[in-house]
Amino acid sequence: MAYSINPNLVKARKTALLLVLRDKLPVLVVARKCGVHRTTIWRWLKKWQALNKYISQSCPNRPSRKASFTPKYYRWTVVTESSKPYHSPAQLPGQIVERVIELRHKLKRCAEVVHHYLGLEGIKISLSSVRRIFRRHHILDRKPYEIRPYRRNIRRPTASAPGRLVETDTVHLLDPMTGKRKYVYTVIDLYTRMAYARVYERIYQHPTIETILLAQKHFGFKFETVQSDNGLEFGRLFKQTLESKGMKVRHIRVRRPNDNAHIERFNRTLRQECIGKYSARTTKQIQTDLDRYLDYYNNTRVHLSLKCKTPSQMLQRS
């Protein structure tokens, strides 16, 4: 039943019930007349029957005489139910909820650790209940994405010369036998389309910095702006180190990989023509294949975006 403070709603329910009980109209017809669903009329009828269950609808003194329906003998105040929320009888006591919040603020730890300490204190509570308390009191381990600080970005430069804009990204390689991962750090210059790649066994900022510096040395020209996504390997240390080397760092918009379209397309080409999606080879073997393929990519493989020229020819042209 709808929660409403309309004072005329009780009168409207009485009118609908009279159409059903006195005029013998079908519930569907009454629902259409009153503008409500037929199940609403059915619920009103059930409540009316419970309200008048002690009122006799027959004439015991004259059994042969059929009792007539007299509205004034019945009660018609089918009131609106309270909007007070329903609480489960198995809800946690307030003392346990307060203890969970207290431990959270005291330990500054995750739900698993708080659940462990509650067990040591003899408090029986499930891990899901601890997490639910965290959510309801807005003390999650991780802040929502919407309230993260806005990262100011520099204007995207045009790729009008070698090194003017360079994109970098990371390709994840999975070993299907052991489940371990290897990471290929890739770099591409947007003007010449020259590419460079290095493979490492860990993902952090130092290999990223090393790959950028080796790519700059391999290409033979200085990088002005390096663009990357918002991964952990492109964090504060990455930005500070490259800026100390005279390079500007630019991050793409969150969840907008099309901003890094050139390096994403190169990663796809690298997977299709060289390393594949899965690899059980060693790091040295993968790097040997990468060096062989990059020599072919930069010096022999023609690009439609370069009007069927190679990246090395574009570099000579500049």
C-alpha positions, -999 to 999 in steps of 0.1 A, spaced: 0 0 0 13 34 -9 26 57 18 6 89 15 -6 118 37 -35 126 15 -66 130 39 -90 120 11 -73 87 4 -94 69 31 -126 81 14 -113 70 -20 -107 35 -6 -142 33 8 -156 43 -26 -136 16 -43 -147 -11 -18 -183 -1 -21 -181 -7 -58 -168 -42 -52 -190 -52 -22 -222 -34 -29 -224 -30 -66 -207 -64 -73 -183 -50 -99 -152 -70 -109 -119 -60 -93 -104 -51 -127 -133 -28 -135 -130 -10 -102 -92 -7 -105 -97 10 -139 -123 34 -125 -101 43 -95 -69 45 -115 -49 19 -95 -37 -16 -100 -61 -45 -95 -38 -59 -68 -42 -27 -49 -79 -32 -48 -74 -67 -37 -52 -56 -8 -77 -30 3 -104 -57 3 -83 -80 24 -77 -53 49 -114 -44 50 -122 -81 57 -97 -82 86 -111 -49 99 -147 -63 100 -140 -100 108 -161 -98 140 -191 -82 124 -217 -108 114 -228 -108 78 -258 -131 83 -290 -132 103 -289 -160 128 -325 -155 140 -338 -160 105 -315 -185 87 -338 -187 57 -337 -150 52 -308 -137 31 -288 -109 49 -287 -76 32 -255 -56 28 -258 -26 50 -227 -3 47 -234 16 80 -228 -16 100 -192 -19 88 -159 0 94 -144 17 63 -113 34 77 -86 15 58 -57 37 70 -24 41 53 4 19 67 34 36 84 65 43 63 88 31 91 113 7 76 113 -29 85 141 -43 106 152 -79 106 149 -97 139 184 -110 133 200 -76 129 233 -70 147 231 -53 182 242 -17 183 271 -26 206 287 -48 180 283 -22 153 299 4 175 328 -19 183 334 -26 146 335 12 138 358 17 168 383 -9 157 383 5 122 392 40 134 417 26 158 436 1 136 431 19 102 430 -16 86 408 -35 62 377 -55 70 396 -88 72 419 -75 99 390 -60 119 371 -93 116 401 -111 129 404 -89 160 366 -93 166 371 -130 166 399 -127 192 375 -107 214 349 -135 212 325 -115 190 308 -138 165 302 -118 133 307 -127 96 331 -109 74 303 -98 50 286 -81 80 318 -62 88 320 -50 51 283 -41 52 289 -19 83 318 -2 65 296 6 35 267 19 55 289 42 76 309 53 46 343 41 59 353 20 29 389 10 24 390 28 -9 376 62 -18 351 63 -47 364 74 -81 342 104 -81 359 121 -52 394 116 -63 413 149 -69 413 162 -104 447 159 -121 456 190 -141 469 182 -175 489 201 -201 476 208 -236 482 180 -261 508 191 -286 506 184 -323 530 158 -337 547 182 -361 583 170 -356 602 140 -342 599 137 -305 572 164 -302 547 138 -288 556 103 -277 532 78 -263 540 49 -239 521 20 -226 525 -15 -211 516 -49 -226 508 -78 -201 520 -112 -211 507 -143 -193 525 -176 -190 496 -202 -193 516 -229 -175 528 -211 -144 503 -182 -143 532 -156 -140 532 -124 -160 558 -105 -179 555 -69 -189 565 -53 -223 570 -15 -220 563 1 -254 571 35 -268 561 51 -301 568 85 -317 537 99 -334 555 118 -362 579 91 -374 560 61 -360 593 47 -347 588 22 -320 607 7 -291 600 -20 -265 616 -36 -235 604 -66 -215 606 -69 -177 593 -93 -150 579 -66 -128 556 -37 -132 568 -5 -115 581 29 -124 618 23 -127 615 1 -158 592 27 -174 618 54 -169 646 32 -182 626 23 -213 619 60 -221 655 69 -218 667 39 -239 641 47 -266 653 83 -267 689 71 -272 678 45 -298 658 70 -318 685 96 -318 663 127 -311 651 143 -279 616 138 -265 596 169 -257 563 154 -244 556 119 -232 519 108 -229 508 78 -209 477 64 -193 470 65 -155 486 32 -146 507 26 -115 538 24 -136 533 61 -147 531 77 -112 548 106 -95 584 92 -97 579 87 -134 568 123 -139 594 139 -116 623 119 -132 613 128 -168 607 164 -160 642 166 -145 654 153 -179 637 181 -197 605 162 -208 569 171 -202 546 143 -190 509 142 -200 483 117 -188 452 108 -208 417 110 -195 406 82 -172 390 52 -190 396 69 -224 421 46 -242 413 62 -275 434 92 -263 464 68 -266 452 53 -299 486 51 -316 504 31 -289 473 9 -284 474 1 -322 511 -7 -320 505 -30 -290 479 -49 -311 504 -52 -340 531 -63 -316 508 -91 -303 497 -102 -337 531 -102 -354 556 -109 -326 548 -118 -290 512 -131 -291 488 -130 -262 504 -158 -241 541 -166 -238 560 -193 -219 594 -180 -231 621 -165 -209 626 -127 -207 658 -130 -227 641 -149 -255 612 -124 -256 636 -95 -258 656 -111 -286 623 -115 -306 614 -79 -298 648 -65 -311 645 -85 -343 609 -74 -349 616 -37 -340 644 -36 -366 619 -49 -392 591 -25 -380 613 6 -381 633 0 -412 613 -24 -435 576 -25 -427 557 2 -446 528 21 -430 496 32 -447 495 63 -423 529 73 -437 518 69 -473 536 35 -476 568 47 -461 588 33 -432 595 51 -399 632 54 -408 624 71 -440 602 96 -421 630 103 -398 654 110 -427 628 132 -443 626 154 -412 
